[in-house]
Amino acid sequence: MISLQEIKPRQIRALLLLLVLAPLIPTGLLLRFMFETVQQEREAARDMIASAWQDSLSIATRTLSVTLKNEIAAAPSHSAEIIAAALRRSFDHEVRIRVLAKDRTLLAGAAKVTGSPVASTNISTLLPDATVELYTADRSLIQQAVRDQIDSYTRTAIFTISANILIALLAGWAFLRQIKTQELKTSSLATLAHELRTPVASMRLLLDTIREGRCPDQAEYLELLARENTRLSRLVDQFLTHSRLELGNDGLAASSIAAADMVSAAEENLGQRRHAEGTSYRSELEPNLPNIPGDAAALVCMLDNLLDNAWKYTGPNKEIALLVGCKNGGVTFSIRDNGIGIAPAERAAIFNRFHQIDNRLARSAEGCGLGLSIVKRIVELHRGRITVESQPGKGSTFTVWLPTA
């Protein structure tokens, strides 16, 4: 059995093309059958109408051969006109009558006609070597019936084609979604393994050094161990949080938290980094901020991720500010930094899972690209909004608005 990883992009494109084109073959055959049927019905309608007119004309001329005999004998030079006038009285005004000599010279009747005659008959009993031709002046009823039939078939064909294309597109979308899900699972496992390998390897090296007694300053090594342990815990927490949020509202606890408590918890998680050399950090909170309903742990995690990103993606001279206030019936959290910034083309993708900016500083930063996707998911589950303003090389400002009711 071929796995999804073994399918090449060219094969995927060919399969999707097949899904779209395959339904068109029976649809084309159906269209051909429909329009051939319309043509046959049109010919059958014409033959039926022509037969009816022919019968009517034959009956009319036989009747006139009796009723007009005396009138024609009284005015033989006007025989053609008398016959044409009598036939016009026998049929409705939409019919054109022509009386023709043997050489098809017009003797009486309509001078101009369109199309071919629907009926003709010899009237030698009334006028030697003469024929009568009957034309219908208005064939709109036949044409309208044919048009209605064509419209009906066309609507059926359009519906069939649209349904086939829609089914093909849905099948292609499901197939691509399955491939993307499989690739995401594979990449997430690879990312997790890669990110876990570094702190685990560092901790093993530090422990071996301490165990063998080769560390001059054991306190410094223990501090490094604690830092790597914290890094490892953060990675695991990111994946666990991501998995919990995939459950939607079922993964959230119903509680509330004060904005000041959120800031305090996030600053505690940031630790001594906000007091490090070359780092300028400040937080400003408006007084009497209302509580925010929702999952307290998730909300702290959201703010923690935004502050951690601001710290990671700024250079050696960091300027980070956290501004909290009230606006439009909610609480806003604005995290401003002087970091690498985000190009306009990257802004839509930064909230995707495992996405990291293609930048030397970004690539050197720790993390697996889940932070902002977790932030966005938490904000959405709390019916909030998140926006970003940024210029490459001049920093970024992430603003989160969360409702308080």
C-alpha positions in Angstrom: 0.0 0.0 0.0 1.4 3.4 -1.0 1.7 5.9 1.9 0.9 9.6 1.5 4.6 10.4 1.9 5.4 8.4 -1.2 3.0 10.3 -3.5 4.9 12.9 -5.5 3.5 16.4 -6.1 3.3 15.7 -9.8 1.2 12.6 -9.1 -1.1 14.6 -6.8 -1.7 17.2 -9.6 -2.4 14.5 -12.1 -4.9 12.9 -9.6 -6.7 16.2 -9.0 -6.9 16.8 -12.8 -8.3 13.3 -13.2 -10.9 14.0 -10.5 -12.0 17.1 -12.4 -11.9 15.8 -16.0 -13.3 12.2 -15.4 -16.9 13.4 -14.7 -16.8 15.6 -17.9 -16.6 12.6 -20.2 -20.1 11.1 -19.3 -21.4 14.7 -19.1 -20.2 15.3 -22.7 -21.9 12.2 -23.9 -25.1 13.2 -22.0 -25.0 16.6 -23.7 -24.6 15.0 -27.1 -27.5 12.7 -26.5 -29.7 15.6 -25.3 -29.0 17.9 -28.3 -29.4 14.9 -30.8 -32.8 14.3 -29.1 -33.8 17.9 -29.5 -32.9 17.8 -33.2 -34.9 14.6 -33.7 -37.9 16.2 -31.9 -37.6 19.3 -34.0 -37.6 17.2 -37.2 -40.5 15.1 -35.9 -42.5 18.3 -35.1 -41.9 19.7 -38.5 -43.0 16.5 -40.2 -46.1 16.3 -38.1 -47.1 19.9 -38.8 -46.3 19.5 -42.5 -48.5 16.4 -42.7 -51.3 18.3 -41.0 -51.1 21.2 -43.3 -50.9 18.9 -46.3 -54.0 17.1 -45.3 -55.8 20.5 -44.7 -54.7 21.8 -48.1 -55.8 18.7 -50.0 -59.2 18.8 -48.3 -59.6 22.5 -49.1 -58.7 22.1 -52.8 -61.0 19.2 -53.2 -63.8 21.3 -51.7 -63.0 24.3 -53.8 -63.0 22.2 -57.0 -66.7 21.8 -56.5 -67.7 25.2 -55.0 -65.6 27.4 -57.3 -66.3 25.7 -60.6 -69.1 28.1 -61.7 -67.2 31.2 -60.5 -64.1 30.2 -62.4 -66.0 29.4 -65.5 -67.6 33.0 -65.4 -64.2 34.7 -65.0 -61.5 32.3 -66.4 -58.8 35.1 -66.6 -59.1 35.6 -62.9 -59.0 31.9 -61.9 -55.8 32.1 -60.0 -56.9 35.1 -57.9 -60.3 33.5 -57.2 -58.6 30.3 -56.0 -56.0 32.2 -53.8 -58.8 34.3 -52.2 -60.9 31.3 -51.4 -57.9 29.4 -49.9 -57.1 32.5 -47.8 -60.6 32.4 -46.4 -60.2 28.7 -45.6 -57.0 29.3 -43.5 -56.1 31.8 -40.8 -54.3 35.0 -41.5 -50.9 33.6 -40.5 -50.8 31.4 -43.6 -49.4 32.6 -47.0 -50.9 31.2 -50.2 -49.2 31.1 -53.6 -50.7 29.8 -56.9 -47.9 28.9 -59.3 -47.8 27.9 -63.0 -46.0 24.8 -64.3 -42.8 26.9 -64.7 -43.2 28.2 -61.2 -44.3 31.6 -62.3 -46.4 33.3 -59.7 -50.0 33.5 -60.8 -51.6 34.8 -57.6 -51.0 35.0 -53.8 -48.1 36.3 -51.6 -45.2 37.8 -53.5 -42.7 37.3 -50.7 -42.4 34.3 -48.5 -39.7 32.9 -46.2 -38.5 29.3 -45.8 -39.9 26.3 -47.6 -43.6 25.5 -48.1 -45.2 23.3 -45.4 -47.7 21.9 -48.0 -48.3 21.9 -51.7 -50.8 20.2 -54.1 -51.8 20.1 -57.8 -55.0 22.0 -58.7 -55.3 20.9 -62.3 -59.0 20.3 -61.7 -59.4 24.1 -61.1 -56.5 25.5 -63.2 -54.5 23.4 -65.7 -50.8 22.8 -64.9 -51.0 24.9 -61.7 -50.1 24.1 -58.1 -50.8 25.7 -54.8 -48.1 26.1 -52.1 -48.9 26.9 -48.5 -46.4 28.8 -46.2 -46.7 29.5 -42.5 -45.9 33.1 -41.7 -45.2 32.5 -38.0 -43.4 29.4 -36.7 -42.8 30.9 -33.3 -44.8 28.2 -31.5 -42.6 25.4 -32.9 -39.5 27.4 -32.3 -40.5 28.3 -28.8 -41.2 24.7 -28.0 -37.8 23.7 -29.3 -36.2 26.5 -27.4 -37.9 25.5 -24.2 -36.7 21.9 -24.7 -33.1 23.1 -25.4 -33.3 25.4 -22.3 -34.5 22.4 -20.2 -31.6 20.2 -21.5 -29.1 23.1 -21.0 -30.2 23.6 -17.4 -29.9 19.9 -16.8 -26.4 19.8 -18.4 -25.2 22.8 -16.4 -26.5 21.3 -13.2 -24.9 18.0 -14.0 -21.5 19.6 -14.9 -21.6 21.8 -11.8 -22.4 18.9 -9.5 -19.6 16.8 -11.0 -17.1 19.6 -10.7 -18.2 20.4 -7.2 -17.9 16.7 -6.2 -14.4 16.6 -7.8 -13.3 19.7 -6.0 -14.6 18.5 -2.7 -12.8 15.2 -3.2 -9.6 17.1 -4.2 -10.0 19.4 -1.2 -10.4 16.4 1.2 -7.5 14.6 -0.4 -5.2 17.7 -0.1 -6.5 18.3 3.5 -5.6 14.7 4.3 -2.1 15.1 2.8 -1.6 18.4 4.7 -2.8 16.9 8.0 -0.3 14.0 7.4 2.5 16.4 6.6 1.6 18.5 9.7 1.7 15.4 11.9 5.1 14.4 10.5 6.5 17.9 10.7 5.2 18.4 14.3 6.8 15.2 15.4 10.1 16.1 13.7 9.9 19.6 15.2 9.2 18.3 18.6 12.1 15.7 18.4 14.5 18.4 17.2 13.5 20.9 19.8 13.7 18.4 22.6 17.0 17.0 21.5 18.9 20.3 22.3 17.9 20.8 25.9 18.1 17.1 26.7 21.6 16.9 25.2 22.7 20.0 27.1 21.3 18.6 30.4 23.1 15.3 29.9 26.4 17.1 29.2 26.0 19.3 32.3 25.1 16.3 34.5 28.1 14.3 33.2 30.4 17.2 33.9 29.0 17.5 37.5 29.1 13.8 38.1 32.7 13.5 37.0 33.7 16.5 39.2 35.0 18.6 36.3 32.9 21.7 37.0 34.8 24.6 38.7 31.6 26.3 39.7 28.9 23.8 40.6 26.3 26.6 41.3 26.8 28.0 37.7 26.2 24.5 36.3 23.1 24.0 38.3 21.8 27.3 37.1 22.4 26.2 33.5 20.6 22.9 34.3 17.7 24.8 35.7 17.6 27.0 32.6 17.6 24.0 30.2 15.0 22.3 32.4 12.8 25.4 32.1 13.3 25.4 28.4 12.3 21.8 28.1 9.2 22.4 30.3 8.2 25.3 28.1 8.4 23.2 25.0 6.3 20.4 26.5 3.8 22.9 27.8 3.5 24.5 24.4 2.5 21.1 22.8 0.2 20.2 25.7 -1.5 23.6 25.5 -1.9 23.2 21.7 -3.5 19.8 22.1 -5.8 21.1 24.8 -6.9 24.0 22.7 -7.7 21.7 19.7 -10.7 20.5 21.8 -12.2 24.0 21.5 -14.3 25.3 24.4 -14.2 21.8 25.9 -10.5 22.3 26.7 -11.2 25.5 28.7 -12.1 26.0 32.3 -14.9 28.4 33.2 -13.4 31.0 35.6 -12.2 34.6 35.5 -8.9 36.5 36.2 -8.0 40.0 37.0 -5.9 41.8 34.3 -3.3 42.7 37.0 -3.0 39.1 38.0 -2.5 38.1 34.4 0.4 40.6 34.0 2.0 39.5 37.3 1.9 35.8 36.3 3.3 36.5 32.8 6.1 38.7 34.3 6.9 36.0 36.8 7.2 33.5 33.9 9.5 35.9 32.1 11.7 35.8 35.1 15.0 37.6 35.4 15.1 38.2 31.7 13.3 41.5 32.1 16.0 42.7 34.4 18.9 41.5 32.3 21.6 43.8 31.0 20.6 45.7 27.9 16.9 45.0 28.5 14.4 47.8 29.2 11.0 46.5 30.3 8.0 48.4 31.6 4.3 47.7 32.2 1.5 50.2 32.5 -1.9 49.3 33.8 -5.0 51.5 34.0 -6.6 51.5 37.5 -9.8 49.5 38.3 -9.5 47.1 35.4 -12.4 44.6 35.3 -11.9 40.8 35.5 -11.8 38.8 32.3 -14.0 35.7 32.1 -12.5 32.6 30.7 -9.7 30.1 31.4 -7.2 31.8 33.7 -4.3 29.5 32.8 -5.0 29.9 29.1 -5.1 33.7 29.3 -1.8 33.8 31.2 -0.3 31.5 28.6 -1.4 33.9 25.9 0.3 36.9 27.5 3.3 34.8 28.4 3.8 33.8 24.7 3.5 37.4 23.5 6.1 38.6 26.1 8.4 35.7 25.3 8.2 36.4 21.6 8.9 40.1 22.2 12.0 39.1 24.2 13.2 36.5 21.7 12.9 38.5 18.5 14.6 41.7 19.7 18.3 42.3 19.5 20.8 42.9 22.3 19.3 46.3 23.3 15.7 45.3 24.1 12.9 47.8 24.7 9.7 46.0 25.6 6.5 47.6 26.9 3.2 46.1 28.1 0.3 48.5 28.1 -3.1 47.4 29.6 -6.3 49.4 29.4 -10.1 49.4 28.8 -11.7 49.9 25.4 -15.1 49.1 23.9 -16.3 47.0 26.7 -13.2 45.0 27.0 -9.6 44.9 28.2 -6.7 45.5 25.7 -3.2 44.2 26.1 -0.5 45.8 23.9 3.0 44.3 23.8 5.4 46.6 22.0 9.0 45.8 21.1 11.9 47.2 19.0 12.7 43.9 17.4 13.2 42.6 13.9 9.7 43.4 12.8 7.5 41.5 10.4 7.2 42.0 6.7 3.7 42.6 5.3 3.8 39.4 3.4 4.5 37.4 6.6 1.8 38.9 8.8 -1.0 36.6 7.6 1.2 33.5 8.1 2.7 34.2 11.5 -0.3 32.7 13.3 0.0 29.4 11.4 1.3 26.4 13.3 5.0 25.8 13.2 5.6 28.9 11.1 8.8 30.9 11.8 10.0 34.0 10.1 12.8 33.5 7.7 15.3 35.7 9.4 18.7 35.0 10.9 17.7 36.2 14.4 14.3 34.4 14.1 16.0 31.1 13.1 18.5 31.3 16.0 15.6 31.9 18.5 14.4 28.9 20.5 10.9 27.6 19.9 8.9 25.4 17.5 6.6 28.0 15.9 3.5 27.3 18.0 3.5 30.4 20.2 1.5 32.7 18.1 -0.9 30.0 16.8 -1.7 29.2 20.5 -2.2 32.9 21.2 -4.6 33.3 18.3 -6.5 30.2 19.3 -6.9 31.4 22.9 -8.1 34.8 21.8 -10.7 33.3 19.4 -12.0 30.9 22.1 -12.5 33.9 24.4 -14.3 35.8 21.6 -11.5 38.4 21.4 -9.4 39.9 18.6 -5.7 40.2 18.0 -4.0 42.7 15.6 -0.4 43.3 14.8 1.3 46.5 13.6 4.9 46.1 12.5 7.7 47.5 10.3 10.7 45.4 9.4 13.7 46.5 11.5 11.6 48.8 13.7 9.7 46.4 16.0 6.1 45.2 16.4 3.1 45.8 18.5 0.6 43.0 19.2 -2.7 44.1 20.6 -5.2 41.8 22.1 -8.8 42.8 23.0 -10.8 40.5 25.3 -14.4 41.1 26.2 -15.3 41.5 29.9 -18.9 40.3 29.6 
